[in-house]
Structure formats: structure tokens, C-alpha cells
């Protein structure tokens, strides 16, 4: 077996996630060696623009995909929620793994047990239009402040600026050993996360049979079903990953339930739908929820956002 090269974003969380994938691969294939190729994504270069102002997709992933297509890496590790639903020709998500801690969470400067405990007009930092819309729906009085940077940078800004709280993905905090900073973990059925949040996607060239065989060995069928159902919501709605849309799937004893929402950017018109069925119907359930959201007013919301 030749040495494989993995492409990853530069940054502590990306490297922690990539090393976890390498460990899982070596547990299945002790004979392989993997070297890490760190790549600075466009999103890592531009840390000023609020994510809700971005029009392009693949802000955190396209440079890694370029390296794969150019043969500079054999596989890439992505936070699955960052990958556009339209995959470049010649690439495929060969494995989905480590789908843990999909929830969003609140980190507050002062002790709180819920978002309701934040003072009136508190300043809350987030880089996500989806999170901002849900916060505005729950607490219209709060001031939303654009917040960029890696996990540690965002926590430092909470501590050193006039922010009262920030919202982050739980998975990143758990993987970095920073879960102790969490004030409130949101119920993902109520404060709905990004599709595939918490899951890792391992991407390869479709025609690289050797690497595909190695990577496929760590594909998690449960993680694939959950993430696929959630991402199908985006695919059917034809909205970018920056739209105020969320999806969360959970399975119990072979049954799968999908919760999803779409909102206007102000959080005033929030539409929620859910569907339940078999795990084997993951894509159909995601599609069904998406169609129901569109028919209930989602199309008009997306048209308004696209026209803004």
C-alpha cells in the first residue's frame, strides 16, 4: 500500500477531525501510512465577511476539492455541513463518519440556563443566518453580531469584547475538549441545526479504486442515513448552505424522523415540518419535508432572499 495524502483545512479543529479519521482508517488497515496536506481555504483567508453575506458555495471546501482533482491528495476530510450539495464531477463522498453532537449550543459570559436568561438587548455573536433567524424568533430583542474566526477565536471574542453570548456547534467544542465552556445545549428538534452538522465527510476521486476501497471501510451506515436525509432537504429546496434552513434527523429502532425549518432572515415567518418513516427511506423523507416546506411558503421566502 502506498502512502496516502489527506487534504484538510488548516486549523486545530480540522486537524483534530482529520487525525481521528486517520486513526479509524489505520484501525481497519494497519499497513497504510497517511500524510497530511494542510490547505488554507477561502473561508480561512477571509474572516471578516459575515457568512450570511456570502454568495458563493464551497467557501471552506473548494480548495480541498481542487487538490483532490489535481492529484495532490488522495482523499479529503470535510465537516459535512460545509460541503455544497452539488458535488464536482469526478469526486464522491466515499465515507461518512463520526456523526456526533449535532446540536448548536450557547456560550454566555454570565451563567445562564436558557436563552431566556440573557439580559434584554444582549449582544449575541453568530456567523450563521440559520442561527440568527432562530434566535430572532425566540428573542426579537437580542442584538445579533456577525462573528467569524475559529472556535478559540470566537470564545476569546466572547471573553474580551462586549458580546454577552455566542452560538457555536457542539461538535467542535466537544472535539477540542472545550465542552466545559457550554452554557446551554439547544434541543435540536426546536433549535434546528445545519444539515449534516457534526458529521464528517471523507471525499475521494471516484475513479481511484484503491483509495475508495480503503476509505469505504469506515463508512457509517447510520451516519450516512441521517446526514443524507438532512442534506436532501437542501437538495430539494435548491437553496445554498447559507440560507436560513435547518434539518435534523434522528433514528430509533429502524424508524427515522426528520425535522426541518425555513425562515425569513428576521425570524418572523418561521415554517416547520417533520416526517417519519423507515431508515431505508432517508432520502424520500428528506425530500418530503422539503416539498412541504416549499409548499407552505418556503418558495416565497427563498425568492425574497434571492432578490435581496
N, C-alpha and C positions, 0 to 999 in steps of 0.2 A: 504494500500500500504506500503510495506516495504521500508526502506531506501535503495536507490541505491548508488553504488560506481562507480565513474568515474575515469578511468585511464588517466593520462595526463603526458606529458613531464614536467620536472621541468624547469622553466624559465618564465619570465614575459609575453612574447607573448603567450606561450602555455596556461598559466593560464588565461590571458585575454580572449582568444578564448574559453576556457572551461567554464568560468563563463558566457559568452554570450550564449553558448548552454544550460547551466543550466537555465538561465533566460527564454529562449524560451520554454524549457520543462515545467517549472513551470507556465508559462502563459497559457499553454494548460492543465496542470494537477496541480492545486494549492495544491493538497493534498500530493504530493510527497516531499520527502526530498532527497537531494543528498550530499554525502560527497566526497571529492576529495582525490585521491591517487596519489601522485606525484612520478614519476619514472624517474630515470636518464637513458637515452638511451645510446647506444654505441656511437652515434654521439656526445652526450653531454660530454662523457668521453674523447673522442679523438678529440681535437680541433686543432691538428697540421697537420694531414694528409689532403692534398687537396682533395676535393670531387672527382676531376677527376682521382685521383689515387686509388680510392676505387673500389674493385671488387665485394664486397657483396652488396646485396639489403637489404632493411629494416633497414638501418643504424639508422634511427630515430624512427622506429615504432615497431620493432620485440619484444622489451621488454614489450611494452604495450600489444601486442597481446598475449604474454606468460602469462601475468597477467589475461587476459580475459579467456584464455583456462584453466588456473588453478583455475578459480572461485574466484580469488582475487579481481576482479572488474566485474561490470555488463555491462558497456559499456566504450568505449574509444573514445577520440576526437583526430583526426589527422588533420594536414594540408594535404589535399588530395594529393597534388603533391608528398608527401613523401612516400605514400603507394605503394608498388610493385603492378604490375597488377595481379600477381598470388596470390590469397588470400588463406590463410591457411584453410584447411578443418575444418569445424565447425564454421567459422566466416563469417560474412556478413556485408557489408556497408548498414545499415538499413536506414540511412538518410544522405542526402547531403544538406548542408545549407550555407547561408551567402556567396554565390559566388559573391564577390565584388572585385573591384580593381585588376583585373588580370595582370595589366601591370608591367613591370620592370621599374625602374627609376634610374637616375644618380644623385648622390650627389657629388658635386665638392667643392674643397677647395676655389676656386675663383669663382665669378659669371660667369655663362655661360648660354646660351640659347639653345645650342645643343651640341652634342658630337664633332661637328666640331670646336667648340670654344676652346677645350682643347689644350694646347700647344703641339708642336711636341715632340714625345718621352715621353709624360706624363705617369706617373705610375698609373695604374687603378687596383683596388683590386676587385676580384670576386672569389667565391668558386665554380662556375658553368662552366663546359666545354661548355654547350649550350650558355651561355652569352659570354664566351671568344671567341668562334668561330665567333659569330656575330659581336663582337667588332673588331676582327682582319679583318673581311671582310670590315667593314666600315672604319677602321683606322689602316692599317697594321703597321704604325709607332709606335703605342702605346705599352707600356710595360705592360703585364698582370702579376699581382702579386697574388699568392694564398692568400685568405683571409678567415679565419674561425672565429667562435665566434657568440654570439647572436647579435641582431640588435644594441644594445647600444655599445657593444664591438667593432663592426665594425666601427660605427660612431666615437668612441673615437680614433681608429687607424687612421682614416682619419685626425683627428684633430692633432694628436700627432706624426705621422710618416711622411716620405717623400712621402706618397701617394698624388696624385693630385685629384683622384676621386675614388668612389666606386659605384658598381651597386647592388641594392637590390630590393626585391619585394615590390611593392607599398602597398600591403595589410597589411604587418606587420607594416610599418611606420604609416599608417592610424589608425590601431587598437591601436597602442601605443601612439597616439597623437603626432607623430613626422613628420607629413606631411610637416610642415614648413621647414624641412631640405632638401626637394626635390628641385633639380635644374632643372631637365628635366624629364618629363614623356614620355617614348617611346610609339609610336604608335604600338599597339600590332599586327597589320597586317604587320608591317615592321620588328620590333624587336620582334620576336615571343616568348611569354612566355612558361614556362613549362606547360605541360598538367595538367589541373585542378588547376592551380595556383590561389590562392585567395579563393578557395572553402574549406569548412570543411567537413570531413567525420566522421560520427558517426557510430562506429562499435560495433556489439553485437555478442553474440553467436547465431547461427542460431536456436537452439532449445529452447532458453529462450523466450517463447511466451509472458510472461508478459512484459519483458523489450522491446522486439521487438515492441509490441503494443504501448508502451509509446513513444519510440524513433521515430517510423514511423510517428507520428503525426506532426513532424516538417520537414519532407522531403519536399524539394522544387522541384517541377517538372521541372521548368526551369533550376535550377542549376544542376539537375541530367542530363538533356538532354545535356547541354553544356559540363559538365565535362565528361560525358560518351563518347561524340563524340571525345573529345580531347584525352582521355585515350585509346580509341580504336586504335588511331594511334600507340601508343606504343605497344599495344597488338598484332596488326597485324604485325608490324615490328619486333617483338620479340627482342627488344633492351631494355637495362636497363634504369632506370631513370637518369643515369649519362651520357648517350650518348648525342652527340650534336644534339638533336632532339627537336623541339618545336611544339606546336599545340595551336591554338586559335580559338574558336568558338563564334559566335555571332548570335542572332536571332532577327528578326524584323517581326512583324505581321504574325507569324506562319512559316516564312521562316528561315532556318538555313544555315549559311555559315561557312565552316571550312578552315582555313589557316594553313599550316604546312610546315616545312622545315627539311632537314637534311644537315649536313655539315661535311667535313673533319675537323680534330682538328685545322688546321691552318686557317680555314675560307676562303680558296682559291677556293674550289669547293663546292658551296652552291646551293642546289636544292630546289625550292619552288613549291608547288602545292596548289590548292584550289578546293573546290567542294561546290555546293549549292543544297539545296532541302528542304524538309519539316522537321519540328522539330521532327516529328514522325519517321524520317529516320536517327536519330542521329548516331546510330551505323554503319549503312550502309555507311554514308558519311565519317565517320572517317576511315572506312575500305578502302573505295575507294581512299581517299587521300593517305593513307599509301601504297597501292599497286602501285599507280602512282609514288610515291617517290622511292620505291624499283626498279621499272622497269626503272626509269630514271637514275639509277646509285647508288641508295641508298644501294643496296646489296653489291656492291664493297666497298663502304665506310665502312659499318659495318664489312665486312671481314677484311679490313685493320686495323680497330680499335681493333677488337678481336685478331688479330695476333700481335699487338704491345706489 
